[in-house]
Amino acid sequence: MLHRKLLAITFLLLLPAFVFAQRKHKAKHRSKLVAAPTSSDAGSFRIVPLGVLGGIDESNLSAYMVAPVGSNNYVCLDAGTLHAGIEKAIDNKAFDVRGDKVLKQYIKGYFISHAHLDHLAGLIINSPEDSTKNIYGLASTLETLKTHYFTWESWANFADDGGKPQLKKYHYSPLLPGVESAVDNTDMQVQAFPLSHSNLTSTAFLLRSKDSYVLYLGDTGADEIEKSQNLHKLWEAVAPLVAAGKLKALMIEVSYPSDQPDKNLFGHLTPRLLMNEMDVLAQLSGTSLKGLNVVVTHMKPPYRSITKIKVQLNYANKRQMNLIYPRQGKPLVF
């Protein structure tokens, strides 16, 4: 009996220390998982994800508003989801104005990486309520918009080119690969780089604000799978920026877990393929890439696949890059 009482007393004495240790362990574990910068951090760019997935949720498809910190002159990188994403961002206090003001006044132009529906459906559906602005992209992407989407057969022609009558709300602004161009009504510049995405050309956009850069890639396959040199050429172009610490964030897709068969990738990346590409970038830049902000985009549901992608990426992150999994409506600052 005495022995049991001593055990009980000992347990009660040690219980607070045990609880404190458990809380400390959990807090330490949480701090490792929360890697994304927040809107309260100092930085060069503010990014508001309006949509982050690669399907099938039409309310959460690829679209990212980007502006220099302190500016409300944004561009939207792809436009799979607009209205639902803006409302989500307002709910999360990313904006303190009405959604129609964000759409009409804050977004100064759209950068469409390629003409698949999950990257431009929001632009099409919201066009009746939008304001006059530019649509930027490679000539091939803009041609598909003109001949397949903004036509009077599939939708009204809100552009200033193509089928008549032209409502002239949007102006097609083609980008020449590798040539830096000013982005109208902003203080940013952009360069476009072609990417290989199965049966069509996708695009990477390199945005510059003063001496800082953000690189956004639309859908892309790995060079080894696509039998292409497009990613290698892109890494060559941005390697000096990585070496100089000027590339503030790399936004790149990982659509499938690593066990997805190559024949079923359809021009997308897996954790294994991404890390192979990061090895190339590290070699070209002469750096370890430690601490490089890598925003993982376009993960495809179901959510068990997304969980697997995250586990595989975290395990394979030997270079200790800052892997960030964006959440719809939650601002990031880099």
Order of alpha helices (4+ residues) and beta strands (2+ residues): alpha-beta-beta-beta-alpha-beta-alpha-beta-alpha-beta-beta-beta-beta-beta-alpha-alpha-beta-alpha-beta-alpha-beta-beta
